[in-house]
Each structure stands twice: as structure tokens, then as C-alpha cells.
């Protein structure tokens, strides 16, 4: 299942800056809107991988 999120973006000194409204901490910038969308997608994936690693580590620590 593919999730959909809202990308809020704006121009700041010639750069596109954006964030996902539903996922705090996913924020990026780029020179084009297309690059921004790619960067945001990458940032989201990295955050989810990090969350998965954290969850697995805690399960091992607490023997769950």
C-alpha cells in the first residue's frame, strides 16, 4: 500500500524548500520542484528505515 502525504513547499532565496505536513522532521530543499519531491521522498525513506532499525534494536534489548 502506497501512502500519500501533503508536501508543503515555498521558495526561499531561489531554492524550493518543503516539508511533509503529516510527518514532522521530513524537510528538504532543492533547486527545482522535481528535485525537491525526490529529496523529500528520500528523506522520508531514510526516516522510516531509521525508525525500523530503532524498533528492532529495542525489541532485542527488551527481549520482545
C-alpha positions as CSV (number, residue, x, y, z in Angstrom):
1,X,0.0,0.0,0.0
2,X,1.4,3.4,-1.0
3,X,0.9,6.2,1.4
4,X,0.1,9.7,0.3
5,X,1.2,12.8,2.2
6,X,0.9,16.6,1.7
7,X,4.0,18.4,0.5
8,X,4.0,22.0,1.6
9,X,6.7,24.0,-0.3
10,X,7.8,27.5,-0.8
11,X,10.6,29.5,-2.5
12,X,13.3,30.8,-0.2
13,X,16.1,32.8,-1.8
14,X,15.7,30.9,-5.1
15,X,15.5,27.5,-3.5
16,X,12.5,25.3,-3.2
17,X,12.0,24.3,0.4
18,X,9.5,21.8,1.5
19,X,8.2,19.5,4.3
20,X,5.6,16.8,4.7
21,X,2.8,18.1,6.8
22,X,1.9,14.7,8.3
23,X,5.4,13.6,9.1
24,X,7.3,16.0,11.4
25,X,11.0,16.1,10.6
26,X,10.8,15.4,6.9
27,X,12.1,18.6,5.3
28,X,14.5,19.3,2.4
29,X,15.4,21.8,-0.2
30,X,16.4,21.8,-3.9
31,X,16.9,24.0,-7.0
32,X,13.8,22.6,-8.8
33,X,10.4,21.3,-7.6
34,X,11.1,17.9,-9.2
35,X,14.4,17.6,-7.2
36,X,12.6,18.7,-4.1
37,X,10.0,15.9,-4.5
38,X,12.8,13.4,-4.9
39,X,14.7,14.7,-1.9
40,X,11.5,14.6,0.3
41,X,10.9,11.1,-0.8
42,X,14.5,10.1,0.1
43,X,14.2,11.9,3.4
44,X,11.0,10.0,4.2
45,X,12.5,6.7,3.3
46,X,15.6,7.3,5.4
47,X,13.5,8.3,8.4
48,X,11.4,5.1,8.1
49,X,14.5,3.0,7.8
50,X,15.9,4.6,10.9
51,X,12.6,4.1,12.8
52,X,12.6,0.4,11.8
53,X,16.2,0.0,12.9
54,X,15.4,1.6,16.3
55,X,12.3,-0.6,16.8
56,X,14.3,-3.8,16.0
57,X,17.1,-2.7,18.4
58,X,14.7,-2.0,21.2
59,X,13.0,-5.4,20.7
60,X,16.4,-7.1,21.1
61,X,17.2,-5.1,24.1
62,X,13.9,-5.8,25.9
63,X,13.7,-9.4,24.6
64,X,10.3,-8.8,22.9
